[in-house]
Amino acid sequence: MKAFIRALALLLATTGIAAGVAAYSIAQRGLSTRTEPTAAEALAARSMRRLATPASARSAKNPVEPTDAVFTEGLEHFADHCAVCHANNGSGDTEIGRGLYPRAPDMRAAPTQQLTDGEIFSIIENGVRLTGMPAWGNGTPDGTRASWTLVHFIRRLPKLTDEDLARMEALNPRTAEQWREDEEARRFLAGEAAPTSPAPHMHPGSKK
């Protein structure tokens, strides 16, 4: 009981500090997401995230065996679902990642790599409030396995090869404009004629 009271008191104190820091930051810098969070904000956010993660989740072991097939599965999933914010290499250096507040983290760096497998899994499954990180868990065994597979892939981010990154780029979602550009490039390299526009319709009574 005493341990619970101490933990609750610590959580309330941290929450109060975080609220104070946020209020001061808003008063000084407004609500723009273009500025970097202060060191105090980052520390308060990390502390609250850790306190909000149950000890059982932090100590959870990854039940998925880290095979080559699992790495490939994680690479494909990350490229298709996560890279739009986090970049293929995990740097967070994307248009969306740079526009979030706080910025999408560089997951190759210590603040992410030093988290336990359970903490990373919890972030993927449950998201993080007041950030751009959504909850991806869907409550199914397949969804849970996919999150654990991503944990393995995130561990490999600092060691990705140029070949890995090229594979991921080919798997990244494409906009309609990108598909059009890719098709034009393919036709050019294949020596195919570009599709011609249909001739404009002429009224029977008009002159050519």
MODELLER restraints for C-alpha pairs under 7 A, 6 or more apart:
rsr = mdl.restraints
at = mdl.atoms
rsr.add(forms.Gaussian(group=physical.xy_distance, feature=features.Distance(at['CA:11:A'], at['CA:51:A']), mean=6.80, stdev=0.5))
rsr.add(forms.Gaussian(group=physical.xy_distance, feature=features.Distance(at['CA:14:A'], at['CA:44:A']), mean=6.80, stdev=0.5))
rsr.add(forms.Gaussian(group=physical.xy_distance, feature=features.Distance(at['CA:14:A'], at['CA:48:A']), mean=6.78, stdev=0.5))
rsr.add(forms.Gaussian(group=physical.xy_distance, feature=features.Distance(at['CA:18:A'], at['CA:41:A']), mean=6.73, stdev=0.5))
rsr.add(forms.Gaussian(group=physical.xy_distance, feature=features.Distance(at['CA:18:A'], at['CA:44:A']), mean=5.40, stdev=0.5))
rsr.add(forms.Gaussian(group=physical.xy_distance, feature=features.Distance(at['CA:21:A'], at['CA:40:A']), mean=6.98, stdev=0.5))
rsr.add(forms.Gaussian(group=physical.xy_distance, feature=features.Distance(at['CA:21:A'], at['CA:41:A']), mean=6.34, stdev=0.5))
rsr.add(forms.Gaussian(group=physical.xy_distance, feature=features.Distance(at['CA:22:A'], at['CA:41:A']), mean=6.94, stdev=0.5))
rsr.add(forms.Gaussian(group=physical.xy_distance, feature=features.Distance(at['CA:33:A'], at['CA:99:A']), mean=6.55, stdev=0.5))
rsr.add(forms.Gaussian(group=physical.xy_distance, feature=features.Distance(at['CA:33:A'], at['CA:100:A']), mean=6.33, stdev=0.5))
rsr.add(forms.Gaussian(group=physical.xy_distance, feature=features.Distance(at['CA:33:A'], at['CA:101:A']), mean=5.13, stdev=0.5))
rsr.add(forms.Gaussian(group=physical.xy_distance, feature=features.Distance(at['CA:34:A'], at['CA:99:A']), mean=6.56, stdev=0.5))
rsr.add(forms.Gaussian(group=physical.xy_distance, feature=features.Distance(at['CA:36:A'], at['CA:102:A']), mean=6.89, stdev=0.5))
rsr.add(forms.Gaussian(group=physical.xy_distance, feature=features.Distance(at['CA:37:A'], at['CA:102:A']), mean=6.18, stdev=0.5))
rsr.add(forms.Gaussian(group=physical.xy_distance, feature=features.Distance(at['CA:57:A'], at['CA:118:A']), mean=5.24, stdev=0.5))
rsr.add(forms.Gaussian(group=physical.xy_distance, feature=features.Distance(at['CA:57:A'], at['CA:119:A']), mean=6.54, stdev=0.5))
rsr.add(forms.Gaussian(group=physical.xy_distance, feature=features.Distance(at['CA:57:A'], at['CA:122:A']), mean=6.81, stdev=0.5))
rsr.add(forms.Gaussian(group=physical.xy_distance, feature=features.Distance(at['CA:58:A'], at['CA:116:A']), mean=6.20, stdev=0.5))
rsr.add(forms.Gaussian(group=physical.xy_distance, feature=features.Distance(at['CA:58:A'], at['CA:118:A']), mean=4.48, stdev=0.5))
rsr.add(forms.Gaussian(group=physical.xy_distance, feature=features.Distance(at['CA:58:A'], at['CA:119:A']), mean=4.90, stdev=0.5))
rsr.add(forms.Gaussian(group=physical.xy_distance, feature=features.Distance(at['CA:59:A'], at['CA:118:A']), mean=5.76, stdev=0.5))
rsr.add(forms.Gaussian(group=physical.xy_distance, feature=features.Distance(at['CA:60:A'], at['CA:118:A']), mean=4.75, stdev=0.5))
rsr.add(forms.Gaussian(group=physical.xy_distance, feature=features.Distance(at['CA:61:A'], at['CA:117:A']), mean=6.61, stdev=0.5))
rsr.add(forms.Gaussian(group=physical.xy_distance, feature=features.Distance(at['CA:61:A'], at['CA:118:A']), mean=6.40, stdev=0.5))
rsr.add(forms.Gaussian(group=physical.xy_distance, feature=features.Distance(at['CA:62:A'], at['CA:117:A']), mean=6.50, stdev=0.5))
rsr.add(forms.Gaussian(group=physical.xy_distance, feature=features.Distance(at['CA:62:A'], at['CA:148:A']), mean=6.21, stdev=0.5))
rsr.add(forms.Gaussian(group=physical.xy_distance, feature=features.Distance(at['CA:64:A'], at['CA:148:A']), mean=6.49, stdev=0.5))
rsr.add(forms.Gaussian(group=physical.xy_distance, feature=features.Distance(at['CA:64:A'], at['CA:149:A']), mean=6.64, stdev=0.5))
rsr.add(forms.Gaussian(group=physical.xy_distance, feature=features.Distance(at['CA:66:A'], at['CA:152:A']), mean=6.53, stdev=0.5))
rsr.add(forms.Gaussian(group=physical.xy_distance, feature=features.Distance(at['CA:70:A'], at['CA:149:A']), mean=6.34, stdev=0.5))
rsr.add(forms.Gaussian(group=physical.xy_distance, feature=features.Distance(at['CA:71:A'], at['CA:153:A']), mean=5.90, stdev=0.5))
rsr.add(forms.Gaussian(group=physical.xy_distance, feature=features.Distance(at['CA:74:A'], at['CA:149:A']), mean=5.51, stdev=0.5))
rsr.add(forms.Gaussian(group=physical.xy_distance, feature=features.Distance(at['CA:74:A'], at['CA:150:A']), mean=5.08, stdev=0.5))
rsr.add(forms.Gaussian(group=physical.xy_distance, feature=features.Distance(at['CA:74:A'], at['CA:153:A']), mean=5.37, stdev=0.5))
rsr.add(forms.Gaussian(group=physical.xy_distance, feature=features.Distance(at['CA:75:A'], at['CA:153:A']), mean=6.47, stdev=0.5))
rsr.add(forms.Gaussian(group=physical.xy_distance, feature=features.Distance(at['CA:75:A'], at['CA:168:A']), mean=6.87, stdev=0.5))
rsr.add(forms.Gaussian(group=physical.xy_distance, feature=features.Distance(at['CA:76:A'], at['CA:168:A']), mean=6.71, stdev=0.5))
rsr.add(forms.Gaussian(group=physical.xy_distance, feature=features.Distance(at['CA:76:A'], at['CA:171:A']), mean=6.85, stdev=0.5))
rsr.add(forms.Gaussian(group=physical.xy_distance, feature=features.Distance(at['CA:79:A'], at['CA:88:A']), mean=6.11, stdev=0.5))
rsr.add(forms.Gaussian(group=physical.xy_distance, feature=features.Distance(at['CA:79:A'], at['CA:168:A']), mean=5.23, stdev=0.5))
rsr.add(forms.Gaussian(group=physical.xy_distance, feature=features.Distance(at['CA:79:A'], at['CA:171:A']), mean=5.92, stdev=0.5))
rsr.add(forms.Gaussian(group=physical.xy_distance, feature=features.Distance(at['CA:79:A'], at['CA:172:A']), mean=5.32, stdev=0.5))
rsr.add(forms.Gaussian(group=physical.xy_distance, feature=features.Distance(at['CA:80:A'], at['CA:171:A']), mean=6.11, stdev=0.5))
rsr.add(forms.Gaussian(group=physical.xy_distance, feature=features.Distance(at['CA:80:A'], at['CA:172:A']), mean=5.20, stdev=0.5))
rsr.add(forms.Gaussian(group=physical.xy_distance, feature=features.Distance(at['CA:80:A'], at['CA:173:A']), mean=6.08, stdev=0.5))
rsr.add(forms.Gaussian(group=physical.xy_distance, feature=features.Distance(at['CA:84:A'], at['CA:94:A']), mean=6.86, stdev=0.5))
rsr.add(forms.Gaussian(group=physical.xy_distance, feature=features.Distance(at['CA:85:A'], at['CA:92:A']), mean=6.12, stdev=0.5))
rsr.add(forms.Gaussian(group=physical.xy_distance, feature=features.Distance(at['CA:85:A'], at['CA:94:A']), mean=5.94, stdev=0.5))
rsr.add(forms.Gaussian(group=physical.xy_distance, feature=features.Distance(at['CA:85:A'], at['CA:96:A']), mean=5.35, stdev=0.5))
rsr.add(forms.Gaussian(group=physical.xy_distance, feature=features.Distance(at['CA:85:A'], at['CA:97:A']), mean=4.56, stdev=0.5))
rsr.add(forms.Gaussian(group=physical.xy_distance, feature=features.Distance(at['CA:85:A'], at['CA:104:A']), mean=6.80, stdev=0.5))
rsr.add(forms.Gaussian(group=physical.xy_distance, feature=features.Distance(at['CA:86:A'], at['CA:92:A']), mean=3.92, stdev=0.5))
rsr.add(forms.Gaussian(group=physical.xy_distance, feature=features.Distance(at['CA:86:A'], at['CA:93:A']), mean=6.72, stdev=0.5))
rsr.add(forms.Gaussian(group=physical.xy_distance, feature=features.Distance(at['CA:86:A'], at['CA:94:A']), mean=6.75, stdev=0.5))
rsr.add(forms.Gaussian(group=physical.xy_distance, feature=features.Distance(at['CA:86:A'], at['CA:97:A']), mean=6.12, stdev=0.5))
rsr.add(forms.Gaussian(group=physical.xy_distance, feature=features.Distance(at['CA:86:A'], at['CA:104:A']), mean=6.21, stdev=0.5))
rsr.add(forms.Gaussian(group=physical.xy_distance, feature=features.Distance(at['CA:87:A'], at['CA:93:A']), mean=6.04, stdev=0.5))
rsr.add(forms.Gaussian(group=physical.xy_distance, feature=features.Distance(at['CA:87:A'], at['CA:94:A']), mean=5.90, stdev=0.5))
rsr.add(forms.Gaussian(group=physical.xy_distance, feature=features.Distance(at['CA:88:A'], at['CA:165:A']), mean=6.42, stdev=0.5))
rsr.add(forms.Gaussian(group=physical.xy_distance, feature=features.Distance(at['CA:88:A'], at['CA:168:A']), mean=6.49, stdev=0.5))
rsr.add(forms.Gaussian(group=physical.xy_distance, feature=features.Distance(at['CA:89:A'], at['CA:157:A']), mean=6.19, stdev=0.5))
rsr.add(forms.Gaussian(group=physical.xy_distance, feature=features.Distance(at['CA:89:A'], at['CA:165:A']), mean=6.99, stdev=0.5))
rsr.add(forms.Gaussian(group=physical.xy_distance, feature=features.Distance(at['CA:90:A'], at['CA:106:A']), mean=5.83, stdev=0.5))
rsr.add(forms.Gaussian(group=physical.xy_distance, feature=features.Distance(at['CA:90:A'], at['CA:107:A']), mean=5.29, stdev=0.5))
rsr.add(forms.Gaussian(group=physical.xy_distance, feature=features.Distance(at['CA:90:A'], at['CA:108:A']), mean=6.27, stdev=0.5))
rsr.add(forms.Gaussian(group=physical.xy_distance, feature=features.Distance(at['CA:90:A'], at['CA:157:A']), mean=6.34, stdev=0.5))
rsr.add(forms.Gaussian(group=physical.xy_distance, feature=features.Distance(at['CA:91:A'], at['CA:105:A']), mean=6.75, stdev=0.5))
rsr.add(forms.Gaussian(group=physical.xy_distance, feature=features.Distance(at['CA:91:A'], at['CA:106:A']), mean=4.14, stdev=0.5))
rsr.add(forms.Gaussian(group=physical.xy_distance, feature=features.Distance(at['CA:91:A'], at['CA:107:A']), mean=6.16, stdev=0.5))
rsr.add(forms.Gaussian(group=physical.xy_distance, feature=features.Distance(at['CA:91:A'], at['CA:108:A']), mean=6.77, stdev=0.5))
rsr.add(forms.Gaussian(group=physical.xy_distance, feature=features.Distance(at['CA:92:A'], at['CA:104:A']), mean=4.91, stdev=0.5))
rsr.add(forms.Gaussian(group=physical.xy_distance, feature=features.Distance(at['CA:92:A'], at['CA:105:A']), mean=5.59, stdev=0.5))
rsr.add(forms.Gaussian(group=physical.xy_distance, feature=features.Distance(at['CA:92:A'], at['CA:106:A']), mean=5.41, stdev=0.5))
rsr.add(forms.Gaussian(group=physical.xy_distance, feature=features.Distance(at['CA:97:A'], at['CA:103:A']), mean=5.80, stdev=0.5))
rsr.add(forms.Gaussian(group=physical.xy_distance, feature=features.Distance(at['CA:97:A'], at['CA:104:A']), mean=4.76, stdev=0.5))
rsr.add(forms.Gaussian(group=physical.xy_distance, feature=features.Distance(at['CA:98:A'], at['CA:104:A']), mean=6.67, stdev=0.5))
rsr.add(forms.Gaussian(group=physical.xy_distance, feature=features.Distance(at['CA:100:A'], at['CA:132:A']), mean=6.28, stdev=0.5))
rsr.add(forms.Gaussian(group=physical.xy_distance, feature=features.Distance(at['CA:101:A'], at['CA:131:A']), mean=6.32, stdev=0.5))
rsr.add(forms.Gaussian(group=physical.xy_distance, feature=features.Distance(at['CA:102:A'], at['CA:131:A']), mean=6.47, stdev=0.5))
rsr.add(forms.Gaussian(group=physical.xy_distance, feature=features.Distance(at['CA:107:A'], at['CA:113:A']), mean=6.74, stdev=0.5))
rsr.add(forms.Gaussian(group=physical.xy_distance, feature=features.Distance(at['CA:108:A'], at['CA:157:A']), mean=5.74, stdev=0.5))
rsr.add(forms.Gaussian(group=physical.xy_distance, feature=features.Distance(at['CA:108:A'], at['CA:158:A']), mean=5.04, stdev=0.5))
rsr.add(forms.Gaussian(group=physical.xy_distance, feature=features.Distance(at['CA:113:A'], at['CA:155:A']), mean=6.70, stdev=0.5))
rsr.add(forms.Gaussian(group=physical.xy_distance, feature=features.Distance(at['CA:117:A'], at['CA:151:A']), mean=6.48, stdev=0.5))
rsr.add(forms.Gaussian(group=physical.xy_distance, feature=features.Distance(at['CA:120:A'], at['CA:151:A']), mean=6.39, stdev=0.5))
rsr.add(forms.Gaussian(group=physical.xy_distance, feature=features.Distance(at['CA:121:A'], at['CA:147:A']), mean=6.12, stdev=0.5))
rsr.add(forms.Gaussian(group=physical.xy_distance, feature=features.Distance(at['CA:121:A'], at['CA:148:A']), mean=6.12, stdev=0.5))
rsr.add(forms.Gaussian(group=physical.xy_distance, feature=features.Distance(at['CA:121:A'], at['CA:151:A']), mean=6.24, stdev=0.5))
rsr.add(forms.Gaussian(group=physical.xy_distance, feature=features.Distance(at['CA:124:A'], at['CA:135:A']), mean=6.16, stdev=0.5))
rsr.add(forms.Gaussian(group=physical.xy_distance, feature=features.Distance(at['CA:124:A'], at['CA:136:A']), mean=5.87, stdev=0.5))
rsr.add(forms.Gaussian(group=physical.xy_distance, feature=features.Distance(at['CA:124:A'], at['CA:147:A']), mean=6.32, stdev=0.5))
rsr.add(forms.Gaussian(group=physical.xy_distance, feature=features.Distance(at['CA:125:A'], at['CA:135:A']), mean=5.22, stdev=0.5))
rsr.add(forms.Gaussian(group=physical.xy_distance, feature=features.Distance(at['CA:125:A'], at['CA:136:A']), mean=4.99, stdev=0.5))
rsr.add(forms.Gaussian(group=physical.xy_distance, feature=features.Distance(at['CA:125:A'], at['CA:137:A']), mean=4.11, stdev=0.5))
rsr.add(forms.Gaussian(group=physical.xy_distance, feature=features.Distance(at['CA:125:A'], at['CA:147:A']), mean=6.65, stdev=0.5))
rsr.add(forms.Gaussian(group=physical.xy_distance, feature=features.Distance(at['CA:126:A'], at['CA:135:A']), mean=4.25, stdev=0.5))
rsr.add(forms.Gaussian(group=physical.xy_distance, feature=features.Distance(at['CA:126:A'], at['CA:136:A']), mean=6.61, stdev=0.5))
rsr.add(forms.Gaussian(group=physical.xy_distance, feature=features.Distance(at['CA:126:A'], at['CA:137:A']), mean=6.35, stdev=0.5))
rsr.add(forms.Gaussian(group=physical.xy_distance, feature=features.Distance(at['CA:127:A'], at['CA:133:A']), mean=5.20, stdev=0.5))
rsr.add(forms.Gaussian(group=physical.xy_distance, feature=features.Distance(at['CA:127:A'], at['CA:134:A']), mean=4.48, stdev=0.5))
rsr.add(forms.Gaussian(group=physical.xy_distance, feature=features.Distance(at['CA:127:A'], at['CA:135:A']), mean=3.88, stdev=0.5))
rsr.add(forms.Gaussian(group=physical.xy_distance, feature=features.Distance(at['CA:127:A'], at['CA:136:A']), mean=7.00, stdev=0.5))
rsr.add(forms.Gaussian(group=physical.xy_distance, feature=features.Distance(at['CA:128:A'], at['CA:134:A']), mean=6.63, stdev=0.5))
rsr.add(forms.Gaussian(group=physical.xy_distance, feature=features.Distance(at['CA:137:A'], at['CA:143:A']), mean=6.03, stdev=0.5))
rsr.add(forms.Gaussian(group=physical.xy_distance, feature=features.Distance(at['CA:137:A'], at['CA:144:A']), mean=6.62, stdev=0.5))
rsr.add(forms.Gaussian(group=physical.xy_distance, feature=features.Distance(at['CA:187:A'], at['CA:193:A']), mean=6.97, stdev=0.5))
rsr.add(forms.Gaussian(group=physical.xy_distance, feature=features.Distance(at['CA:187:A'], at['CA:194:A']), mean=6.94, stdev=0.5))
